[in-house]
Amino acid sequence: CSSIRQPPASTRGSPTIRSRAAGAWPSNSATGWTPSSPQAEFEGQAPAALERMVGDPRVLAGGWRIDEHNVLDLRPLLAELAGISSPRGGADLFHGTLAAALVDWVAGAAERHKVSAVGLSGGCFLNRVLSRRVADGLTARGLRPLAHRAVSPGDPGLALGQAWIAAHSIH
């Protein structure tokens, strides 16, 4: 799974923490827990269908671990999802637990690195349930979540941000 790493020397002093993103694996893995789970014909279809099933997100106690190397482990959640036969129940458990795990993980890293603002970027933040729950959870922990407004949080927005950084890094 993902882990937050110390920024490279060239960015130290700036208020950023690099992270290898969770990417699509959590939602793609979660959509396979039952035969009636959504089938994907194109990228993003199954996670979008999973999001539409959410009724009342709930958090699985012990549904994640953060190890001594700050690696977020969602295998307890995925193991629980394997025993759930209701797609809606699984969608509720998945979204609630993933959001709580991300808040716990990011808030801990922000505290260690003395960061007060957190950028929410990547395709998983196209998911409104996840975006709202993570933003609300970070706010409740005293952090300022920064969300995309003018461009997609997915690959197009990430590419634009990378181009901006590259353009401002040229001497």
C-alpha positions as semicolon CSV with decimal commas, in nm:
position;residue;x (nm);y (nm);z (nm)
1;C;0,000;0,000;0,000
2;S;0,101;0,363;0,005
3;S;0,340;0,533;0,238
4;I;0,434;0,892;0,308
5;R;0,801;0,961;0,259
6;Q;1,032;1,246;0,357
7;P;1,043;1,508;0,078
8;P;1,361;1,516;-0,131
9;A;1,628;1,768;-0,029
10;S;1,524;2,001;-0,314
11;T;1,178;2,050;-0,157
12;R;1,271;2,052;0,212
13;G;1,153;2,366;0,378
14;S;0,841;2,377;0,162
15;P;0,519;2,264;0,327
16;T;0,479;1,939;0,131
17;I;0,483;1,571;0,208
18;R;0,523;1,332;-0,082
19;S;0,297;1,031;-0,096
20;R;0,272;0,735;-0,328
21;A;-0,096;0,739;-0,399
22;A;-0,331;0,457;-0,318
23;G;-0,446;0,471;-0,679
24;A;-0,732;0,257;-0,796
25;W;-0,647;-0,064;-0,612
26;P;-0,866;-0,013;-0,304
27;S;-1,187;0,058;-0,495
28;N;-1,111;-0,196;-0,767
29;S;-1,040;-0,460;-0,501
30;A;-1,349;-0,368;-0,303
31;T;-1,579;-0,403;-0,602
32;G;-1,496;-0,773;-0,631
33;W;-1,627;-0,897;-0,297
34;T;-1,954;-1,039;-0,431
35;P;-2,084;-1,177;-0,763
36;S;-2,338;-0,892;-0,781
37;S;-2,064;-0,629;-0,760
38;P;-2,040;-0,388;-1,055
39;Q;-1,859;-0,514;-1,364
40;A;-1,623;-0,271;-1,535
41;E;-1,609;-0,221;-1,909
42;F;-1,392;0,091;-1,880
43;E;-1,158;0,248;-1,625
44;G;-1,340;0,408;-1,335
45;Q;-1,674;0,241;-1,408
46;A;-1,669;-0,003;-1,113
47;P;-1,557;0,257;-0,855
48;A;-1,828;0,498;-0,979
49;A;-2,090;0,223;-0,947
50;L;-1,961;0,145;-0,597
51;E;-1,996;0,513;-0,501
52;R;-2,358;0,520;-0,625
53;M;-2,442;0,228;-0,391
54;V;-2,343;0,418;-0,076
55;G;-2,633;0,486;0,159
56;D;-2,486;0,538;0,505
57;P;-2,107;0,501;0,523
58;R;-1,981;0,325;0,834
59;V;-1,636;0,265;0,977
60;L;-1,500;-0,081;1,054
61;A;-1,320;-0,069;1,388
62;G;-0,970;-0,203;1,325
63;G;-1,026;-0,183;0,949
64;W;-0,675;-0,049;0,887
65;R;-0,329;-0,040;1,035
66;I;-0,047;0,211;1,010
67;D;0,287;0,046;1,070
68;E;0,611;0,185;1,217
69;H;0,721;0,289;0,865
70;N;0,397;0,487;0,819
71;V;0,257;0,241;0,566
72;L;-0,123;0,233;0,555
73;D;-0,253;-0,124;0,541
74;L;-0,617;-0,174;0,439
75;R;-0,608;-0,553;0,432
76;P;-0,830;-0,583;0,743
77;L;-1,101;-0,391;0,553
78;L;-1,062;-0,605;0,241
79;A;-1,080;-0,923;0,452
80;E;-1,406;-0,802;0,607
81;L;-1,548;-0,710;0,267
82;A;-1,483;-1,067;0,150
83;G;-1,750;-1,187;0,394
84;I;-2,018;-0,932;0,303
85;S;-2,291;-1,039;0,060
86;S;-2,470;-0,703;0,029
87;P;-2,318;-0,466;-0,229
88;R;-2,472;-0,165;-0,053
89;G;-2,344;-0,281;0,286
90;G;-2,001;-0,334;0,136
91;A;-2,005;0,009;-0,031
92;D;-2,100;0,172;0,300
93;L;-1,827;-0,012;0,489
94;F;-1,565;0,049;0,221
95;H;-1,626;0,424;0,189
96;G;-1,656;0,492;0,561
97;T;-1,350;0,290;0,654
98;L;-1,128;0,412;0,370
99;A;-1,211;0,775;0,450
100;A;-1,144;0,725;0,823
101;A;-0,816;0,546;0,747
102;L;-0,699;0,824;0,514
103;V;-0,786;1,090;0,772
104;D;-0,602;0,902;1,046
105;W;-0,298;0,842;0,825
106;V;-0,273;1,193;0,682
107;A;-0,344;1,368;1,013
108;G;-0,067;1,169;1,179
109;A;0,181;1,256;0,904
110;A;0,074;1,621;0,908
111;E;0,134;1,638;1,282
112;R;0,478;1,477;1,256
113;H;0,581;1,709;0,972
114;K;0,410;2,020;1,116
115;V;0,186;2,066;0,810
116;S;-0,149;2,242;0,846
117;A;-0,286;2,222;0,490
118;V;-0,338;1,900;0,294
119;G;-0,394;1,874;-0,083
120;L;-0,658;1,621;-0,187
121;S;-0,561;1,509;-0,534
122;G;-0,582;1,200;-0,748
123;G;-0,863;1,012;-0,916
124;C;-1,003;0,877;-0,589
125;F;-1,113;1,232;-0,508
126;L;-1,352;1,227;-0,803
127;N;-1,557;1,019;-0,559
128;R;-1,778;1,273;-0,381
129;V;-1,848;1,049;-0,082
130;L;-1,479;0,990;-0,019
131;S;-1,385;1,355;-0,087
132;R;-1,645;1,493;0,151
133;R;-1,570;1,247;0,431
134;V;-1,192;1,295;0,407
135;A;-1,222;1,676;0,389
136;D;-1,464;1,683;0,684
137;G;-1,245;1,446;0,886
138;L;-0,929;1,648;0,822
139;T;-1,110;1,970;0,914
140;A;-1,227;1,809;1,239
141;R;-0,863;1,724;1,312
142;G;-0,760;2,090;1,267
143;L;-0,623;2,061;0,916
144;R;-0,714;2,266;0,608
145;P;-0,801;2,039;0,316
146;L;-0,724;2,184;-0,028
147;A;-0,946;2,054;-0,308
148;H;-0,948;2,104;-0,682
149;R;-1,185;2,370;-0,813
150;A;-1,079;2,457;-1,168
151;V;-0,939;2,124;-1,289
152;S;-1,005;1,756;-1,228
153;P;-0,837;1,593;-0,927
154;G;-0,765;1,297;-1,156
155;D;-0,483;1,245;-1,404
156;P;-0,546;1,568;-1,604
157;G;-0,517;1,781;-1,290
158;L;-0,212;1,589;-1,170
159;A;-0,046;1,638;-1,510
160;L;-0,121;2,011;-1,499
161;G;0,032;2,035;-1,151
162;Q;0,339;1,845;-1,262
163;A;0,378;2,076;-1,563
164;W;0,347;2,381;-1,334
165;I;0,616;2,247;-1,101
166;A;0,843;2,165;-1,396
167;A;0,793;2,511;-1,546
168;H;0,878;2,676;-1,215
169;S;1,179;2,450;-1,160
170;I;1,358;2,551;-1,480
171;H;1,638;2,791;-1,408
